Amino acid sequence: MTASTPKAPTAPGVRSWWGIPYATAERYRRPVVADFDPSLPYDRKGVVSIQPDSGDWLEADSGMGEDCLNLNVWAPEEPAGEAALPVTVYIHGGGFEVGANTQITSNAAGLAATGRVVSVSVNYRLGALGPLSLSHYGGKLAEASNLFLQDIIAALTWIQRNIAHFGGDPDNVTVYGHSAGAYCTFGLLGASSADGLYRRLAGFSGGPARSIPAWWAEELAHLFVTELGVADKPEKLLDLDPLSLRDALRKVAPTDLGVRGGVDNKATGVVLDIGQPGAVVHAHPMDVLASGAHHDVDVLLSMASDDMGWWVANDLDRYDPGTVDRVVDEVAGWRISRSRAQKIVDFYDQGGRTPAEVRAAVMADYLFAIPAARGALAHAAAGGNAHLLVIGPAEGAPAVHGTEMYALVGQEKPGRSAEQAERDTRIRDIVLDFATGEHSRLWPAVADQPTSETVGNSPFEGTAHYQQVLDLWEGIGRP
């Protein structure tokens, strides 16, 4: 960040602080929470994490780099009352590979503009520098496990210490995210170092699932160091150019969504590093919900009605299985008996769907609906408060992965239709009602069935769909 970096945007009725350092971290070391200097202007965006795509959509005015642990804060000029306001903390998505708090869909000024909350968005280390696990190599890499989650915990620690300066209540924090950000959010449940740093958790198209097994995390690390020619001495990673690290991970990491999101979760993300050097996560988030250990934490879980349709529309050549039989093969590969896999796929092979659309429907429920419904029911059974949501399409806004991203931070998507404006305003208000604890404005919480609200023009009603999914996939694990 330099004096020539353009000033960050402002919003009417909102005070903004951009690029506040919340921690420092050397490469592959855990973050150290930073002190806050209230005398600085914080009027320019911070550096974003090193990542493959540095396109204009990131709006990364200060560039990419390893010194990326910063957050933004927005507070209303005229709060709704004299008491400290609830705090929302948004965790961006992007497959643990891309994204930042600089992009418009991380700009939560729209929430603060309502006067109801102080809003925050955070950066965390991505790709080879954050989610890649290396702690099993020991030595100078012994802390390199779930570093990105440690970053988020450091940000929440900073918020607890400093958010009162901005008019926020440190004891009333809601963490929420989309996609990878939602997996980060619910990954906090299994990290005891995060206990006491949040009051509510909300996940949109992601939740208490897709945890990475330690065996795969180690295997990916082996492929990575081998690709870079440092398998004999992994500590050499500390001296390599960060872009070479970024590129090496992209070469060796699986790209097929059925592999990344299948039963073995061969991707990067929250690693179940129990028993590993530098372990951060002590339990799977679904197990934590079922245990009742965090029954005092409110949860909200949501999916889009055509979540995986994004890949059908935007990446068909790679996503298309060609035939429905290949979808059956894929589901059977998730260690499900072939006869059961056939029954599952038959359920989705209807309405003239193409093989790609059948695959998308199967994967949407396996990746998003199952963990949402099971997580909400488990939390409710343990005495917790849980809400379920389905987001449907609106005119000009198909209900694919990311359809709600503008709404989650209170932004208006350019050129949106009146119908999308109505839907997105409702989504924004759901976030606010949940975060402020005004649950009387919401629909009934989950009890012994997957009671859900449905917004937009969903092709199915939320409660009925979640129940269908629970019945169809009964007894099949979603780790």
Solvent accessible surface area in square Angstrom, and as a share of the most:
residue,aa,sasa,rsa
1,M,111,0.50
2,T,85,0.49
3,A,94,0.73
4,S,101,0.65
5,T,11,0.06
6,P,77,0.49
7,K,137,0.58
8,A,9,0.07
9,P,63,0.40
10,T,119,0.69
11,A,28,0.21
12,P,128,0.80
13,G,39,0.38
14,V,9,0.05
15,R,100,0.37
16,S,27,0.18
17,W,40,0.14
18,W,5,0.02
19,G,6,0.06
20,I,1,0.01
21,P,68,0.43
22,Y,0,0.00
23,A,1,0.01
24,T,80,0.47
25,A,34,0.27
26,E,124,0.55
27,R,40,0.15
28,Y,1,0.00
29,R,96,0.35
30,R,116,0.43
31,P,17,0.11
32,V,98,0.56
33,V,37,0.21
34,A,21,0.16
35,D,139,0.72
36,F,33,0.14
37,D,62,0.32
38,P,81,0.51
39,S,93,0.60
40,L,92,0.46
41,P,95,0.60
42,Y,22,0.08
43,D,39,0.20
44,R,53,0.19
45,K,6,0.03
46,G,1,0.01
47,V,27,0.15
48,V,0,0.00
49,S,3,0.02
50,I,12,0.06
51,Q,1,0.00
52,P,40,0.25
53,D,63,0.33
54,S,78,0.51
55,G,29,0.28
56,D,138,0.71
57,W,106,0.37
58,L,0,0.00
59,E,63,0.28
60,A,29,0.22
61,D,61,0.32
62,S,19,0.12
63,G,30,0.29
64,M,63,0.28
65,G,16,0.16
66,E,62,0.28
67,D,114,0.59
68,C,1,0.00
69,L,8,0.04
70,N,7,0.04
71,L,0,0.00
72,N,0,0.00
73,V,0,0.00
74,W,2,0.01
75,A,0,0.00
76,P,3,0.02
77,E,101,0.45
78,E,146,0.65
79,P,64,0.40
80,A,80,0.62
81,G,40,0.39
82,E,188,0.84
83,A,80,0.62
84,A,58,0.45
85,L,13,0.07
86,P,18,0.12
87,V,0,0.00
88,T,1,0.00
89,V,0,0.00
90,Y,2,0.01
91,I,0,0.00
92,H,5,0.02
93,G,10,0.10
94,G,27,0.26
95,G,26,0.25
96,F,1,0.00
97,E,42,0.19
98,V,35,0.20
99,G,3,0.02
100,A,1,0.00
101,N,0,0.00
102,T,2,0.01
103,Q,14,0.06
104,I,65,0.33
105,T,13,0.07
106,S,0,0.00
107,N,15,0.08
108,A,0,0.00
109,A,4,0.03
110,G,14,0.14
111,L,0,0.00
112,A,0,0.00
113,A,56,0.44
114,T,46,0.27
115,G,6,0.06
116,R,41,0.15
117,V,0,0.00
118,V,0,0.00
119,S,0,0.00
120,V,0,0.00
121,S,1,0.01
122,V,0,0.00
123,N,1,0.00
124,Y,1,0.00
125,R,13,0.05
126,L,2,0.01
127,G,11,0.11
128,A,3,0.02
129,L,11,0.05
130,G,0,0.00
131,P,2,0.02
132,L,3,0.01
133,S,8,0.05
134,L,0,0.00
135,S,2,0.01
136,H,49,0.22
137,Y,72,0.27
138,G,20,0.20
139,G,63,0.60
140,K,123,0.52
141,L,0,0.00
142,A,34,0.27
143,E,27,0.12
144,A,0,0.00
145,S,1,0.01
146,N,0,0.00
147,L,0,0.00
148,F,0,0.00
149,L,0,0.00
150,Q,22,0.10
151,D,0,0.00
152,I,1,0.00
153,I,14,0.07
154,A,6,0.05
155,A,1,0.00
156,L,2,0.01
157,T,28,0.17
158,W,0,0.00
159,I,1,0.00
160,Q,71,0.32
161,R,157,0.57
162,N,27,0.14
163,I,0,0.00
164,A,68,0.52
165,H,105,0.47
166,F,2,0.01
167,G,33,0.32
168,G,0,0.00
169,D,38,0.20
170,P,38,0.24
171,D,117,0.61
172,N,30,0.15
173,V,2,0.01
174,T,1,0.01
175,V,0,0.00
176,Y,2,0.01
177,G,0,0.00
178,H,5,0.02
179,S,17,0.11
180,A,2,0.02
181,G,0,0.00
182,A,0,0.00
183,Y,15,0.06
184,C,0,0.00
185,T,1,0.00
186,F,0,0.00
187,G,2,0.02
188,L,0,0.00
189,L,0,0.00
190,G,0,0.00
191,A,0,0.00
192,S,68,0.44
193,S,76,0.49
194,A,0,0.00
195,D,68,0.35
196,G,62,0.60
197,L,16,0.08
198,Y,18,0.07
199,R,85,0.31
200,R,18,0.07
201,L,0,0.00
202,A,3,0.02
203,G,0,0.00
204,F,0,0.00
205,S,0,0.00
206,G,7,0.06
207,G,3,0.02
208,P,0,0.00
209,A,4,0.03
210,R,20,0.07
211,S,4,0.03
212,I,2,0.01
213,P,30,0.19
214,A,28,0.21
215,W,137,0.48
216,W,14,0.05
217,A,8,0.06
218,E,66,0.30
219,E,71,0.32
220,L,4,0.02
221,A,0,0.00
222,H,93,0.42
223,L,64,0.32
224,F,0,0.00
225,V,2,0.01
226,T,73,0.43
227,E,80,0.36
228,L,42,0.21
229,G,57,0.55
230,V,8,0.04
231,A,50,0.39
232,D,118,0.61
233,K,112,0.47
234,P,19,0.12
235,E,51,0.23
236,K,85,0.36
237,L,0,0.00
238,L,51,0.25
239,D,127,0.66
240,L,53,0.27
241,D,83,0.43
242,P,31,0.19
243,L,76,0.38
244,S,40,0.26
245,L,0,0.00
246,R,52,0.19
247,D,57,0.29
248,A,4,0.03
249,L,10,0.05
250,R,127,0.46
251,K,146,0.62
252,V,31,0.18
253,A,14,0.11
254,P,30,0.19
255,T,87,0.50
256,D,59,0.30
257,L,36,0.18
258,G,5,0.05
259,V,65,0.37
260,R,31,0.11
261,G,3,0.03
262,G,3,0.02
263,V,25,0.14
264,D,31,0.16
265,N,0,0.00
266,K,59,0.25
267,A,2,0.01
268,T,9,0.05
269,G,0,0.00
270,V,6,0.03
271,V,5,0.03
272,L,41,0.21
273,D,1,0.01
274,I,99,0.50
275,G,78,0.75
276,Q,42,0.19
277,P,62,0.39
278,G,32,0.30
279,A,51,0.40
280,V,23,0.13
281,V,2,0.01
282,H,93,0.41
283,A,22,0.17
284,H,24,0.11
285,P,4,0.02
286,M,34,0.15
287,D,89,0.46
288,V,7,0.04
289,L,1,0.01
290,A,59,0.46
291,S,76,0.49
292,G,13,0.12
293,A,74,0.58
294,H,24,0.11
295,H,97,0.43
296,D,88,0.46
297,V,8,0.04
298,D,12,0.06
299,V,0,0.00
300,L,0,0.00
301,L,1,0.00
302,S,3,0.02
303,M,1,0.01
304,A,0,0.00
305,S,15,0.10
306,D,64,0.33
307,D,0,0.00
308,M,2,0.01
309,G,7,0.07
310,W,101,0.36
311,W,48,0.17
312,V,31,0.18
313,A,82,0.63
314,N,88,0.45
315,D,35,0.18
316,L,77,0.38
317,D,143,0.74
318,R,160,0.58
319,Y,5,0.02
320,D,62,0.32
321,P,12,0.07
322,G,47,0.45
323,T,68,0.39
324,V,34,0.20
325,D,100,0.52
326,R,146,0.53
327,V,1,0.00
328,V,5,0.03
329,D,70,0.36
330,E,37,0.17
331,V,0,0.00
332,A,19,0.15
333,G,52,0.50
334,W,16,0.05
335,R,171,0.63
336,I,15,0.08
337,S,71,0.46
338,R,136,0.50
339,S,89,0.58
340,R,72,0.26
341,A,0,0.00
342,Q,71,0.32
343,K,127,0.54
344,I,0,0.00
345,V,0,0.00
346,D,76,0.40
347,F,64,0.27
348,Y,6,0.02
349,D,62,0.32
350,Q,98,0.44
351,G,85,0.82
352,G,77,0.74
353,R,96,0.35
354,T,67,0.39
355,P,36,0.23
356,A,3,0.02
357,E,68,0.31
358,V,0,0.00
359,R,13,0.05
360,A,2,0.02
361,A,16,0.13
362,V,1,0.01
363,M,1,0.00
364,A,5,0.04
365,D,4,0.02
366,Y,1,0.00
367,L,15,0.08
368,F,10,0.04
369,A,0,0.00
370,I,1,0.00
371,P,1,0.01
372,A,4,0.03
373,A,0,0.00
374,R,58,0.21
375,G,0,0.00
376,A,0,0.00
377,L,39,0.19
378,A,23,0.18
379,H,1,0.00
380,A,19,0.15
381,A,91,0.71
382,A,31,0.24
383,G,58,0.55
384,G,12,0.12
385,N,49,0.25
386,A,0,0.00
387,H,3,0.02
388,L,0,0.00
389,L,0,0.00
390,V,0,0.00
391,I,0,0.00
392,G,0,0.00
393,P,36,0.23
394,A,8,0.07
395,E,113,0.51
396,G,71,0.69
397,A,6,0.04
398,P,87,0.55
399,A,3,0.02
400,V,24,0.14
401,H,30,0.13
402,G,17,0.17
403,T,19,0.11
404,E,0,0.00
405,M,45,0.20
406,Y,44,0.17
407,A,2,0.01
408,L,0,0.00
409,V,0,0.00
410,G,18,0.17
411,Q,34,0.15
412,E,119,0.53
413,K,81,0.34
414,P,109,0.69
415,G,86,0.83
416,R,62,0.23
417,S,26,0.17
418,A,90,0.70
419,E,69,0.31
420,Q,5,0.02
421,A,26,0.20
422,E,130,0.58
423,R,9,0.03
424,D,3,0.02
425,T,54,0.31
426,R,77,0.28
427,I,0,0.00
428,R,67,0.24
429,D,40,0.21
430,I,0,0.00
431,V,5,0.03
432,L,1,0.00
433,D,6,0.03
434,F,2,0.01
435,A,0,0.00
436,T,26,0.15
437,G,31,0.29
438,E,58,0.26
439,H,38,0.17
440,S,113,0.73
441,R,139,0.51
442,L,17,0.09
443,W,24,0.08
444,P,97,0.61
445,A,37,0.28
446,V,8,0.05
447,A,70,0.54
448,D,130,0.68
449,Q,99,0.44
450,P,1,0.01
451,T,31,0.18
452,S,12,0.08
453,E,44,0.20
454,T,40,0.23
455,V,9,0.05
456,G,35,0.33
457,N,90,0.46
458,S,24,0.15
459,P,110,0.69
460,F,52,0.22
461,E,91,0.41
462,G,0,0.00
463,T,32,0.19
464,A,55,0.42
465,H,18,0.08
466,Y,0,0.00
467,Q,69,0.31
468,Q,88,0.39
469,V,0,0.00
470,L,26,0.13
471,D,87,0.45
472,L,21,0.11
473,W,0,0.00
474,E,121,0.54
475,G,80,0.77
476,I,19,0.10
477,G,49,0.48
478,R,14,0.05
479,P,49,0.31
